[in-house]
């Protein structure tokens, strides 16, 4: 109870949801679009496009942190108000006219780094969908976006559910990006917010340990209730494609 009240964990759980949910949804939308274009249509650069998206996962985050930090400090973002929930306030885009120290900045970096993995996995799954379905829809007059939204995505529900579970776990467990790209302690997600529990001259290790236990509970619950999707995500595309 002490760590729950003193560390204001409910607020940081809400911070995590504000970052994780849009990041997961947008990553799945982007990855499914690219995977759909690369697997259901034959064009000159489909393999190159798939390689470009997946190559980002081979680059260690520490390699690009300095140029990325400079980009975030020099990228202007408009101020478009905020969403107020009780005493909590969440800016829609920015509250300091910069990409640095904003929720949207953390969302974007997660989308960029997770889109490659999601595209690779979803493309392997979409290869199992017959191209005759897409060709028949085109002959019936359906445009590309309708085929993707109304035909291919419903067929990929198992893969999307598995990827959503994995992506949420990855984003939730992130510590590095939030620590580097967010300077305001009240904006940090739950994992990096544990740093707020240590003072300049005194560290209450018992309080930090208790907070770490509470932080670890949501991923455990996600795995317990969605373990089928979690295991499916780890083995997705391993037998076909």
Number of C-alpha atoms within 10 A of each C-alpha: 7 10 17 13 9 10 19 14 19 12 16 22 18 16 20 21 16 16 23 23 17 15 25 24 16 16 27 23 18 17 25 26 19 22 26 21 18 22 22 21 13 10 10 9 10 17 12 11 15 20 14 12 21 19 13 16 15 9 10 9 14 10 9 10 14 10 10 16 14 11 14 17 15 13 11 14 18 13 14 12 13 14 11 10 8 6 6 12 12 18 16 15 19 22 17 14 16 19 25 25 23 27 25 20 22 23 21 17 16 22 24 16 19 23 27 24 20 28 27 19 25 26 24 19 23 23 17 12 15 11 14 10 13 19 14 11 16 14 9 9 9 15 11 13 11 12 18 19 14 11 14 20 18 11 15 16 11 16 21 23 18 22 26 21 22 23 27 19 19 15 23 22 17 16 16 12 18 24 18 14 22 20 13 11 16 15 21 29 30 30 21 20 24 21 13 12 16 13 9 5 5 8 11 10 11 10 17 18 13 14 21 15 10 14 20 14 10 14 15 13 11 16 16 11 10 16 15 13 22 22 14 19 24 13 12 19 19 12 8 9 11
